[in-house]
């Protein structure tokens, strides 16, 4: 029984912080992706404004 509890504790300690690491990196990548997409949209809009696109 001690062996099972020991393995359980090792498993819990090993994977305790992996969720925070994955979530933190996911949001970091998502934030950069969002910033890049916003820059692309802003560029496309300004390009259309300065080239005389009719927004009708």
Biopython code that builds the backbone (N, CA, C, O; Angstrom):
import numpy as np
from Bio.PDB.StructureBuilder import StructureBuilder

atoms = [
    (1, "UNK", "N", (0.822, -1.190, 0.000)),
    (1, "UNK", "CA", (0.000, 0.000, 0.000)),
    (1, "UNK", "C", (0.871, 1.262, 0.000)),
    (1, "UNK", "O", (0.521, 2.262, -0.626)),
    (2, "UNK", "N", (2.001, 1.208, 0.701)),
    (2, "UNK", "CA", (2.893, 2.360, 0.711)),
    (2, "UNK", "C", (3.422, 2.654, -0.685)),
    (2, "UNK", "O", (3.601, 3.814, -1.056)),
    (3, "UNK", "N", (3.672, 1.601, -1.457)),
    (3, "UNK", "CA", (4.195, 1.786, -2.806)),
    (3, "UNK", "C", (3.182, 2.514, -3.683)),
    (3, "UNK", "O", (3.552, 3.395, -4.459)),
    (4, "UNK", "N", (1.906, 2.149, -3.561)),
    (4, "UNK", "CA", (0.855, 2.791, -4.356)),
    (4, "UNK", "C", (0.739, 4.272, -3.978)),
    (4, "UNK", "O", (0.620, 5.129, -4.853)),
    (5, "UNK", "N", (0.772, 4.569, -2.689)),
    (5, "UNK", "CA", (0.692, 5.954, -2.246)),
    (5, "UNK", "C", (1.924, 6.748, -2.681)),
    (5, "UNK", "O", (1.819, 7.920, -3.044)),
    (6, "UNK", "N", (3.081, 6.105, -2.642)),
    (6, "UNK", "CA", (4.304, 6.763, -3.087)),
    (6, "UNK", "C", (4.234, 7.096, -4.582)),
    (6, "UNK", "O", (4.584, 8.201, -4.995)),
    (7, "UNK", "N", (3.780, 6.136, -5.383)),
    (7, "UNK", "CA", (3.634, 6.383, -6.816)),
    (7, "UNK", "C", (2.598, 7.470, -7.091)),
    (7, "UNK", "O", (2.771, 8.285, -7.996)),
    (8, "UNK", "N", (1.530, 7.477, -6.311)),
    (8, "UNK", "CA", (0.512, 8.514, -6.470)),
    (8, "UNK", "C", (1.101, 9.888, -6.180)),
    (8, "UNK", "O", (0.853, 10.836, -6.924)),
    (9, "UNK", "N", (1.870, 10.005, -5.115)),
    (9, "UNK", "CA", (2.481, 11.290, -4.764)),
    (9, "UNK", "C", (3.500, 11.741, -5.809)),
    (9, "UNK", "O", (3.570, 12.925, -6.140)),
    (10, "UNK", "N", (4.281, 10.806, -6.322)),
    (10, "UNK", "CA", (5.255, 11.143, -7.373)),
    (10, "UNK", "C", (4.522, 11.637, -8.612)),
    (10, "UNK", "O", (4.936, 12.622, -9.224)),
    (11, "UNK", "N", (3.440, 10.965, -8.987)),
    (11, "UNK", "CA", (2.656, 11.371, -10.154)),
    (11, "UNK", "C", (2.062, 12.758, -9.958)),
    (11, "UNK", "O", (2.136, 13.597, -10.857)),
    (12, "UNK", "N", (1.478, 13.007, -8.801)),
    (12, "UNK", "CA", (0.864, 14.310, -8.544)),
    (12, "UNK", "C", (1.898, 15.427, -8.528)),
    (12, "UNK", "O", (1.639, 16.504, -9.064)),
    (13, "UNK", "N", (3.043, 15.204, -7.938)),
    (13, "UNK", "CA", (4.092, 16.222, -7.903)),
    (13, "UNK", "C", (4.667, 16.483, -9.294)),
    (13, "UNK", "O", (4.997, 17.620, -9.631)),
    (14, "UNK", "N", (4.784, 15.437, -10.090)),
    (14, "UNK", "CA", (5.357, 15.578, -11.423)),
    (14, "UNK", "C", (4.482, 16.385, -12.364)),
    (14, "UNK", "O", (4.990, 17.108, -13.221)),
    (15, "UNK", "N", (3.168, 16.266, -12.209)),
    (15, "UNK", "CA", (2.245, 16.934, -13.126)),
    (15, "UNK", "C", (1.477, 18.075, -12.474)),
    (15, "UNK", "O", (0.456, 18.511, -13.007)),
    (16, "UNK", "N", (1.943, 18.563, -11.343)),
    (16, "UNK", "CA", (1.237, 19.627, -10.633)),
    (16, "UNK", "C", (1.251, 20.938, -11.416)),
    (16, "UNK", "O", (0.210, 21.580, -11.555)),
    (17, "UNK", "N", (2.389, 21.338, -11.920)),
    (17, "UNK", "CA", (2.524, 22.650, -12.558)),
    (17, "UNK", "C", (2.465, 22.610, -14.076)),
    (17, "UNK", "O", (2.584, 23.651, -14.721)),
    (18, "UNK", "N", (2.285, 21.446, -14.653)),
    (18, "UNK", "CA", (2.297, 21.380, -16.116)),
    (18, "UNK", "C", (1.092, 22.099, -16.705)),
    (18, "UNK", "O", (1.193, 22.653, -17.800)),
    (19, "UNK", "N", (-0.035, 22.108, -16.022)),
    (19, "UNK", "CA", (-1.218, 22.815, -16.508)),
    (19, "UNK", "C", (-0.972, 24.302, -16.579)),
    (19, "UNK", "O", (-1.326, 24.937, -17.573)),
    (20, "UNK", "N", (-0.379, 24.870, -15.557)),
    (20, "UNK", "CA", (-0.084, 26.302, -15.563)),
    (20, "UNK", "C", (0.901, 26.657, -16.665)),
    (20, "UNK", "O", (0.768, 27.704, -17.298)),
    (21, "UNK", "N", (1.880, 25.806, -16.901)),
    (21, "UNK", "CA", (2.883, 26.045, -17.932)),
    (21, "UNK", "C", (2.231, 26.049, -19.312)),
    (21, "UNK", "O", (2.504, 26.930, -20.128)),
    (22, "UNK", "N", (1.375, 25.070, -19.571)),
    (22, "UNK", "CA", (0.713, 24.974, -20.872)),
    (22, "UNK", "C", (-0.228, 26.156, -21.079)),
    (22, "UNK", "O", (-0.234, 26.760, -22.152)),
    (23, "UNK", "N", (-1.014, 26.487, -20.076)),
    (23, "UNK", "CA", (-1.965, 27.598, -20.192)),
    (23, "UNK", "C", (-1.226, 28.909, -20.384)),
    (23, "UNK", "O", (-1.621, 29.728, -21.213)),
    (24, "UNK", "N", (-0.165, 29.115, -19.633)),
    (24, "UNK", "CA", (0.594, 30.362, -19.743)),
    (24, "UNK", "C", (1.182, 30.510, -21.146)),
    (24, "UNK", "O", (1.100, 31.587, -21.737)),
    (25, "UNK", "N", (1.767, 29.454, -21.680)),
    (25, "UNK", "CA", (2.356, 29.527, -23.015)),
    (25, "UNK", "C", (1.291, 29.642, -24.097)),
    (25, "UNK", "O", (1.505, 30.315, -25.105)),
    (26, "UNK", "N", (0.144, 28.993, -23.898)),
    (26, "UNK", "CA", (-0.939, 29.096, -24.864)),
    (26, "UNK", "C", (-1.412, 30.541, -24.968)),
    (26, "UNK", "O", (-1.583, 31.061, -26.070)),
    (27, "UNK", "N", (-1.620, 31.187, -23.836)),
    (27, "UNK", "CA", (-2.079, 32.570, -23.869)),
    (27, "UNK", "C", (-1.014, 33.513, -24.407)),
    (27, "UNK", "O", (-1.347, 34.516, -25.038)),
    (28, "UNK", "N", (0.252, 33.214, -24.173)),
    (28, "UNK", "CA", (1.322, 34.035, -24.733)),
    (28, "UNK", "C", (1.312, 33.949, -26.259)),
    (28, "UNK", "O", (1.415, 34.971, -26.937)),
    (29, "UNK", "N", (1.190, 32.748, -26.797)),
    (29, "UNK", "CA", (1.141, 32.557, -28.249)),
    (29, "UNK", "C", (-0.120, 33.200, -28.813)),
    (29, "UNK", "O", (-0.069, 33.844, -29.861)),
    (30, "UNK", "N", (-1.247, 33.034, -28.132)),
    (30, "UNK", "CA", (-2.504, 33.613, -28.593)),
    (30, "UNK", "C", (-2.434, 35.138, -28.603)),
    (30, "UNK", "O", (-2.966, 35.766, -29.518)),
    (31, "UNK", "N", (-1.801, 35.738, -27.625)),
    (31, "UNK", "CA", (-1.670, 37.192, -27.575)),
    (31, "UNK", "C", (-0.826, 37.693, -28.747)),
    (31, "UNK", "O", (-1.192, 38.680, -29.384)),
    (32, "UNK", "N", (0.282, 37.039, -29.040)),
    (32, "UNK", "CA", (1.113, 37.447, -30.176)),
    (32, "UNK", "C", (0.376, 37.264, -31.495)),
    (32, "UNK", "O", (0.463, 38.114, -32.381)),
    (33, "UNK", "N", (-0.348, 36.159, -31.627)),
    (33, "UNK", "CA", (-1.117, 35.909, -32.842)),
    (33, "UNK", "C", (-2.173, 36.994, -33.040)),
    (33, "UNK", "O", (-2.364, 37.482, -34.153)),
    (34, "UNK", "N", (-2.858, 37.368, -31.961)),
    (34, "UNK", "CA", (-3.876, 38.407, -32.029)),
    (34, "UNK", "C", (-3.255, 39.743, -32.422)),
    (34, "UNK", "O", (-3.816, 40.463, -33.247)),
    (35, "UNK", "N", (-2.120, 40.078, -31.851)),
    (35, "UNK", "CA", (-1.436, 41.326, -32.189)),
    (35, "UNK", "C", (-1.026, 41.355, -33.660)),
    (35, "UNK", "O", (-1.187, 42.378, -34.326)),
    (36, "UNK", "N", (-0.508, 40.261, -34.163)),
    (36, "UNK", "CA", (-0.099, 40.185, -35.567)),
    (36, "UNK", "C", (-1.313, 40.307, -36.485)),
    (36, "UNK", "O", (-1.259, 41.019, -37.488)),
    (37, "UNK", "N", (-2.405, 39.621, -36.154)),
    (37, "UNK", "CA", (-3.617, 39.714, -36.971)),
    (37, "UNK", "C", (-4.199, 41.125, -36.956)),
    (37, "UNK", "O", (-4.694, 41.597, -37.979)),
    (38, "UNK", "N", (-4.146, 41.796, -35.821)),
    (38, "UNK", "CA", (-4.620, 43.175, -35.739)),
    (38, "UNK", "C", (-3.766, 44.084, -36.607)),
    (38, "UNK", "O", (-4.290, 44.980, -37.268)),
    (39, "UNK", "N", (-2.459, 43.864, -36.612)),
    (39, "UNK", "CA", (-1.568, 44.663, -37.457)),
    (39, "UNK", "C", (-1.865, 44.429, -38.930)),
    (39, "UNK", "O", (-1.818, 45.375, -39.717)),
    (40, "UNK", "N", (-2.170, 43.202, -39.325)),
    (40, "UNK", "CA", (-2.503, 42.901, -40.719)),
    (40, "UNK", "C", (-3.798, 43.606, -41.118)),
    (40, "UNK", "O", (-3.883, 44.181, -42.203)),
    (41, "UNK", "N", (-4.795, 43.564, -40.256)),
    (41, "UNK", "CA", (-6.075, 44.221, -40.547)),
    (41, "UNK", "C", (-5.892, 45.733, -40.628)),
    (41, "UNK", "O", (-6.452, 46.378, -41.513)),
    (42, "UNK", "N", (-5.119, 46.295, -39.719)),
    (42, "UNK", "CA", (-4.866, 47.737, -39.751)),
    (42, "UNK", "C", (-4.137, 48.129, -41.034)),
    (42, "UNK", "O", (-4.481, 49.132, -41.659)),
    (43, "UNK", "N", (-3.156, 47.363, -41.422)),
    (43, "UNK", "CA", (-2.435, 47.628, -42.667)),
    (43, "UNK", "C", (-3.378, 47.561, -43.865)),
    (43, "UNK", "O", (-3.345, 48.441, -44.726)),
    (44, "UNK", "N", (-4.217, 46.529, -43.929)),
    (44, "UNK", "CA", (-5.133, 46.388, -45.056)),
    (44, "UNK", "C", (-6.117, 47.549, -45.110)),
    (44, "UNK", "O", (-6.407, 48.062, -46.191)),
    (45, "UNK", "N", (-6.628, 47.966, -43.971)),
    (45, "UNK", "CA", (-7.561, 49.087, -43.933)),
    (45, "UNK", "C", (-6.889, 50.380, -44.389)),
    (45, "UNK", "O", (-7.442, 51.107, -45.214)),
    (46, "UNK", "N", (-5.715, 50.668, -43.865)),
    (46, "UNK", "CA", (-5.011, 51.892, -44.247)),
    (46, "UNK", "C", (-4.607, 51.873, -45.719)),
    (46, "UNK", "O", (-4.632, 52.908, -46.384)),
    (47, "UNK", "N", (-4.240, 50.716, -46.221)),
    (47, "UNK", "CA", (-3.904, 50.596, -47.642)),
    (47, "UNK", "C", (-5.115, 50.949, -48.495)),
    (47, "UNK", "O", (-4.993, 51.666, -49.488)),
    (48, "UNK", "N", (-6.285, 50.444, -48.107)),
    (48, "UNK", "CA", (-7.509, 50.755, -48.863)),
    (48, "UNK", "C", (-7.882, 52.226, -48.750)),
    (48, "UNK", "O", (-8.348, 52.817, -49.724)),
    (49, "UNK", "N", (-7.690, 52.820, -47.598)),
    (49, "UNK", "CA", (-8.020, 54.236, -47.418)),
    (49, "UNK", "C", (-7.105, 55.093, -48.277)),
    (49, "UNK", "O", (-7.583, 55.999, -48.960)),
    (50, "UNK", "N", (-5.821, 54.837, -48.263)),
    (50, "UNK", "CA", (-4.877, 55.682, -48.980)),
    (50, "UNK", "C", (-4.862, 55.441, -50.483)),
    (50, "UNK", "O", (-4.358, 56.282, -51.226)),
    (51, "UNK", "N", (-5.402, 54.313, -50.957)),
    (51, "UNK", "CA", (-5.445, 54.068, -52.400)),
    (51, "UNK", "C", (-6.788, 54.442, -53.015)),
    (51, "UNK", "O", (-7.018, 54.201, -54.200)),
    (52, "UNK", "N", (-7.671, 55.027, -52.218)),
    (52, "UNK", "CA", (-8.920, 55.536, -52.754)),
    (52, "UNK", "C", (-10.014, 54.508, -52.928)),
    (52, "UNK", "O", (-10.828, 54.639, -53.842)),
    (53, "UNK", "N", (-10.065, 53.496, -52.093)),
    (53, "UNK", "CA", (-11.116, 52.481, -52.170)),
    (53, "UNK", "C", (-12.443, 53.096, -51.767)),
    (53, "UNK", "O", (-12.521, 53.796, -50.757)),
    (54, "UNK", "N", (-13.488, 52.842, -52.545)),
    (54, "UNK", "CA", (-14.820, 53.387, -52.229)),
    (54, "UNK", "C", (-15.535, 52.449, -51.268)),
    (54, "UNK", "O", (-15.839, 51.309, -51.618)),
    (55, "UNK", "N", (-15.805, 52.931, -50.055)),
    (55, "UNK", "CA", (-16.471, 52.114, -49.037)),
    (55, "UNK", "C", (-17.995, 52.302, -49.128)),
    (55, "UNK", "O", (-18.619, 52.855, -48.222)),
    (56, "UNK", "N", (-18.572, 51.837, -50.227)),
    (56, "UNK", "CA", (-20.018, 51.976, -50.412)),
    (56, "UNK", "C", (-20.756, 50.701, -50.097)),
    (56, "UNK", "O", (-21.981, 50.654, -50.204)),
]
sb = StructureBuilder()
sb.init_structure("model")
sb.init_model(0)
sb.init_chain("A")
sb.init_seg("    ")
for serial, (resi, resn, name, xyz) in enumerate(atoms, 1):
    if name == "N":
        sb.init_residue(resn, " ", resi, " ")
    sb.init_atom(name, np.array(xyz, "f"), 0.0, 1.0, " ", f" {name:<3s}", serial, name[0])
structure = sb.get_structure()
